[in-house]
Structures are given as C-alpha cells and as structure tokens.
Amino acid sequence: MLPAPVDWDDLPPDLAILVVDIVGYSKVPETAMPGLRAALDAAVAETFTRIDLAALWADERRGSDTGDGWIRIVPAAKVVRLVDPGIALLEDALHRHDRERRAHEPVLRTRLSVHLGPLSPDHRGDAVNDACRLVDSDEVRAAAGVAAEHDSFVAAIVSDEVHRRAVAAGRTRTLSERDFLDVSAAVPKKQFQRAAWVHVPRLAPATVKAALGRKEPPVEPAPSPAAGPQLTFNGNVGTAVGSVETLNVGGVNFA
C-alpha cells in the first residue's frame, strides 16, 4: 500500500448561508438607524426561533453584523428551513412591525439571500462571497422595488444549489417551483453572474418577472414613514403633515 500524503487538501463541508440586508439603509436618517436595526434583529431572531434554530441565532460564532444586516451560517441540513418557512415567517414579522410602528418611523423592508457551499472552519470561502453578491444583485434589488409596490417586505433570492436541493427536490412544505422566478443574478461592478431564483412572498413570479423586464427596473425605495391621514377642510382633501398641531391641507398650513 502506498503511504498516505502528509497533507490533504480536503474539501470543507457544505454550510448554509443566510444574508439579510435592510433596503435603503444608507438613506435613513442617522437618528432612525438604531431603531430600524433593532427591529430587524428582533424579526430575524423571531424567525430563527420559529424554525427551531434559536440556539444558532444566539451563537455569535455563526455570523457577523454587516451594519445594514446580518450574515448567518447554519448547518447545511437546515437550509430548507431558511427557505420554507423562513422567508414567509420573516415577511410575517416585518408585516406586523409595519402595522405597529409609529407613523414617523421608516418602513423596514429587506433583501435576503440563501446559499450553500463549502466553508472553512472559520467560515471563510467563496460561498460567503457569493451569498453577499446574490443579495446585492440587480435582480433582487429590482424585486425589492416591486415588493414595495405591492406592500411586501421581503425580496428573496436563493442560489441554484439551494433551489435544487430544497425546492426542486420537493423538501419544502408550502413553496414549490412555481413560486420562484429563475434569473441570471448579476453584479456588474463585481463581474459576478450566476443562476439563481427570486421569490417575493404573496407575489406571483409573473408579476416579479414583469418588473425585472422593464427597461428601467423599479428603484428600491428609501425607508420612509407612511403618509399621514387624509383630512377634509372646507371641501379640500389633504394629507396631515408633521405634528397634530400643524396641518397642511390643500397646500395651506394650519396651526
């Protein structure tokens, strides 16, 4: 028998990667950033709890704070949970937050990616880079724009590897192939392009495809407070702006 080599270049085991970013975070007023991040953290923590991965969320060794979101590493065997029901649960949490937030607080919308690939013990490797490129791709950014148009709060993109193993293989419980739009995800400035699948909760892939097919894809909206209540004054209809003590109706200020 031949002696075993002294050093092996074995392929590291596959791990699942979740990347979540806040849409338009850099456009948020500085005073609103802490609250928006706290709301995101609470929504993602709730999602991990509901998919029975609370311990992995609490383990700081399994991810990093990106400033406008999170990178989280979980065992490959758990990747299906990140897709289904994870995406829908995050949408539910953000939808609830939107109904409970104060009118002056910015809307919290997200982009997320799910990928699967070999990573070293310290979680370094191309798979993390690719997951970050996916969440930054033109396609999911356009999907975030159409999600905002239809009052959805999550635009998700999963790599072809995740789609094949989780969705196409029939491991997801509520989502199927018809719920995803196949795209060629690209980040031109990074010379990145690869096959992937986009999903926006509560939207048909055809609706998302129409948005991606526009000559000028919808721009991600900056998180902004919703318009104030509609009021009528002497037959003029207007929107309340500012505090209760000061109103603007029909272009006229009333103190």
C-alpha positions in Angstrom: 0.0 0.0 0.0 1.2 3.5 -0.8 1.7 5.8 2.2 -0.9 8.5 2.8 0.1 12.0 1.8 1.4 14.1 4.7 -1.1 17.0 3.9 -4.6 16.7 2.5 -6.5 19.4 0.6 -9.9 18.0 1.5 -13.0 20.0 0.5 -14.5 21.6 3.6 -18.1 20.5 4.4 -21.0 22.5 3.0 -22.7 25.0 5.2 -25.8 27.1 4.6 -25.5 30.9 4.4 -28.2 33.5 5.0 -27.6 37.1 4.2 -30.2 39.8 5.2 -29.9 43.5 4.3 -32.2 46.4 5.0 -33.4 48.1 1.8 -32.2 51.7 1.5 -30.5 51.7 4.9 -27.9 54.3 3.9 -30.7 56.8 3.1 -32.2 56.5 6.6 -31.7 59.5 8.9 -29.0 58.7 11.4 -31.3 59.1 14.4 -33.6 56.3 12.9 -30.9 53.8 12.3 -30.7 52.2 15.8 -34.4 51.6 15.9 -34.5 50.2 12.4 -31.7 47.8 13.1 -33.3 46.7 16.4 -36.5 46.0 14.6 -34.6 43.9 12.0 -32.7 42.0 14.7 -36.0 41.2 16.5 -37.7 40.0 13.3 -34.8 37.7 12.4 -34.4 36.4 15.9 -38.2 35.6 15.9 -37.8 33.8 12.6 -34.9 31.7 13.8 -36.9 30.8 16.9 -40.0 29.7 14.9 -37.9 27.4 12.7 -36.2 25.9 15.8 -32.8 27.5 15.2 -32.8 29.9 18.1 -29.6 28.5 19.5 -27.8 29.0 16.2 -29.0 32.6 16.1 -27.7 33.2 19.6 -24.3 31.7 18.7 -22.1 34.7 17.8 -19.6 32.4 16.2 -22.1 31.6 13.4 -22.4 35.0 11.8 -21.4 38.6 11.6 -23.1 42.0 11.7 -22.8 43.8 8.3 -24.0 47.2 9.5 -27.2 47.1 7.5 -28.0 43.4 8.2 -26.6 40.0 9.1 -24.7 37.1 7.7 -25.7 33.9 9.4 -24.1 30.4 9.0 -26.1 27.3 9.8 -25.6 23.5 9.1 -26.4 22.5 5.5 -29.1 20.1 6.7 -31.1 23.1 8.0 -31.1 25.1 4.7 -34.6 24.1 3.8 -35.9 25.8 7.0 -34.3 29.1 5.9 -36.3 28.9 2.6 -39.5 27.4 3.9 -41.0 28.5 6.2 -38.2 31.0 7.0 -38.9 33.5 4.2 -42.6 33.6 4.9 -42.1 33.9 8.7 -39.7 36.9 8.2 -42.3 38.5 5.9 -45.0 38.0 8.7 -42.7 39.5 11.3 -41.9 42.6 9.2 -45.6 43.0 8.2 -46.5 43.0 11.9 -43.8 45.5 12.7 -45.1 47.8 9.9 -48.6 47.7 11.4 -47.2 48.5 14.9 -44.6 51.1 14.1 -45.2 54.8 14.7 -46.0 57.0 11.7 -42.7 58.9 11.7 -40.6 55.7 11.8 -39.2 54.4 8.5 -40.6 51.4 6.7 -38.5 48.2 7.2 -38.0 46.2 4.0 -35.4 43.6 3.4 -33.5 41.7 0.7 -32.2 38.2 1.6 -30.2 35.5 0.0 -29.8 31.8 0.8 -26.8 29.9 -0.5 -25.0 26.6 0.2 -21.3 25.8 -0.3 -18.1 24.6 1.3 -16.6 26.9 4.1 -13.5 26.6 6.2 -13.9 26.2 10.0 -13.7 30.0 10.4 -16.5 30.3 7.8 -14.3 31.8 5.0 -14.7 30.9 1.4 -16.3 31.7 -1.9 -19.7 30.6 -0.7 -20.0 33.6 1.7 -18.8 35.9 -1.1 -21.4 34.5 -3.5 -24.2 34.8 -0.9 -23.3 38.5 -0.4 -23.2 39.1 -4.2 -26.6 37.5 -4.6 -28.2 39.8 -2.1 -26.6 42.7 -3.9 -27.6 41.6 -7.4 -29.6 43.8 -9.7 -32.3 41.2 -9.9 -33.2 41.0 -6.2 -32.9 44.8 -6.0 -35.5 45.1 -8.7 -37.6 42.5 -6.9 -37.4 44.6 -3.7 -38.8 47.5 -5.7 -41.8 45.6 -6.9 -42.2 44.1 -3.4 -42.6 47.7 -2.1 -45.1 48.5 -4.8 -47.3 45.6 -3.6 -46.7 46.2 0.2 -44.4 43.2 0.7 -41.4 43.4 3.0 -39.1 40.7 1.8 -37.4 40.1 -1.6 -35.5 36.8 -1.5 -33.0 35.2 -3.8 -31.7 31.6 -3.5 -28.8 30.1 -5.3 -29.4 27.4 -7.9 -27.8 24.9 -5.5 -30.3 25.7 -2.7 -33.2 25.7 -5.2 -32.2 22.2 -6.5 -31.7 20.7 -3.1 -34.6 22.3 -1.2 -37.3 23.3 -3.7 -36.9 21.2 -6.8 -36.2 18.1 -4.7 -39.6 18.5 -3.0 -38.3 19.2 0.5 -40.2 22.5 1.0 -43.7 22.2 2.5 -45.5 25.2 1.2 -43.3 26.6 -1.6 -42.9 24.9 -4.9 -41.0 25.6 -8.1 -43.9 27.7 -9.4 -43.3 30.2 -6.6 -39.8 31.1 -7.9 -38.6 33.0 -10.9 -35.3 31.8 -12.5 -32.9 34.6 -13.1 -29.3 35.2 -14.0 -28.2 37.2 -11.0 -25.6 39.9 -11.8 -23.5 42.4 -10.0 -21.7 44.0 -13.0 -19.3 46.1 -10.9 -18.1 42.9 -9.3 -18.1 40.9 -12.5 -20.5 38.4 -10.9 -23.2 36.5 -12.6 -24.8 33.1 -11.8 -28.1 31.2 -12.0 -30.5 31.9 -9.1 -34.1 32.0 -8.2 -36.2 35.0 -6.9 -39.2 34.8 -4.6 -41.4 37.6 -3.2 -43.9 36.4 -0.6 -47.6 36.9 -1.8 -46.5 37.8 -5.3 -46.7 35.6 -8.4 -43.4 35.1 -10.2 -45.0 36.6 -13.3 -45.5 39.9 -11.5 -41.9 39.9 -10.5 -40.8 39.0 -14.0 -42.7 41.9 -15.5 -40.8 44.3 -13.1 -37.4 42.8 -14.0 -38.3 43.1 -17.7 -38.8 46.9 -17.5 -36.2 48.9 -19.3 -35.6 50.8 -16.1 -36.2 48.4 -13.1 -38.0 49.8 -10.1 -35.6 51.6 -7.8 -35.5 50.4 -4.2 -37.5 52.9 -2.1 -35.8 54.5 0.8 -37.4 53.6 4.1 -39.8 56.3 4.8 -42.8 56.9 7.0 -46.2 56.3 5.6 -48.3 59.3 4.5 -50.4 60.9 7.2 -54.2 60.5 7.3 -56.4 62.2 4.7 -58.4 65.1 6.0 -61.1 67.3 4.6 -61.2 71.1 5.3 -63.8 73.3 3.7 -64.2 70.8 0.9 -60.4 70.4 0.3 -58.8 67.0 0.8 -55.2 66.9 2.0 -52.7 64.8 4.0 -51.7 65.6 7.5 -48.0 66.6 7.6 -46.0 67.0 10.7 -47.4 67.1 14.2 -51.1 67.1 15.2 -50.8 70.8 16.0 -49.7 71.7 12.4 -51.6 70.5 9.4 -51.1 71.1 5.7 -54.3 70.7 3.7 -54.6 71.6 0.0 -51.2 73.3 0.2 -52.2 75.6 3.1 -50.7 75.3 6.5 -52.9 75.4 9.5 -51.5 75.8 13.0 
